[in-house]
């Protein structure tokens, strides 16, 4: 007897269709996470500006893991660390001094953006805020400061220029949500003939100061000698006033006694007058 297998299907052991399709679902999900992840990591020293369909959220995202809606939101990372912007070489600043000479200035600006204003900066200026904010503010400030100084002052007063720039630029950048740390003047270039004239004037001034010092020194030395001579003269007057005849006779005798008592003094010659008797041939009694 032949049995039809279609009438008696096999029981158990079959894999459901949804389980068979599970690996495909997992692969699609992983690919989706790779292509459009639902989270973004903001590193330390940065904040995130979240854009939803191109519109910026004014609340910045802090460092760490932040969740977003894939394909709908994206994040722009902006550094809040201290950054440097160079205005050197072709990017240096030419300006006119008070006496009409062209001054070339090279400098470096150290700055950082306000962390809680990153979204405003992005909305108003985009990511190219150095060119749109810092560069024009610095150029304007340098030209304004240089215009108040003569070329010789510009050459010699670098610290003064730097101080004035700090005051002006700091206020202007703060209005645009940027904090100024420091302005470093790298170089100030004047026309060669002007530099030579300033150096020559400086050397002449130093020579004049040197000669002035020498003259003052000689005056002080002359005054010292005059005072010394006057002191000697005054001392001689005092001594001369105290030298009586009796004192000289006593001092004379004392000296003779000192010679007579000394070794190897057997003969002493003494000047004398009517009041003094010479003493000669004094025997040396010392053995």
Secondary structure as GFF3:
##gff-version 3
##sequence-region A 1 287
A	DSSP	three_ten_helix	5	7	.	.	.	ID=ss1
A	DSSP	alpha_helix	17	20	.	.	.	ID=ss2
A	DSSP	alpha_helix	22	35	.	.	.	ID=ss3
A	DSSP	beta_strand	39	42	.	.	.	ID=ss4
A	DSSP	beta_strand	46	52	.	.	.	ID=ss5
A	DSSP	beta_strand	55	56	.	.	.	ID=ss6
A	DSSP	beta_strand	64	67	.	.	.	ID=ss7
A	DSSP	beta_strand	73	79	.	.	.	ID=ss8
A	DSSP	beta_strand	83	87	.	.	.	ID=ss9
A	DSSP	three_ten_helix	89	91	.	.	.	ID=ss10
A	DSSP	beta_strand	93	96	.	.	.	ID=ss11
A	DSSP	beta_strand	102	113	.	.	.	ID=ss12
A	DSSP	three_ten_helix	115	117	.	.	.	ID=ss13
A	DSSP	alpha_helix	118	125	.	.	.	ID=ss14
A	DSSP	alpha_helix	129	129	.	.	.	ID=ss15
A	DSSP	pi_helix	130	134	.	.	.	ID=ss16
A	DSSP	alpha_helix	135	146	.	.	.	ID=ss17
A	DSSP	alpha_helix	151	156	.	.	.	ID=ss18
A	DSSP	alpha_helix	158	174	.	.	.	ID=ss19
A	DSSP	beta_strand	178	189	.	.	.	ID=ss20
A	DSSP	alpha_helix	192	242	.	.	.	ID=ss21
A	DSSP	alpha_helix	245	261	.	.	.	ID=ss22
###
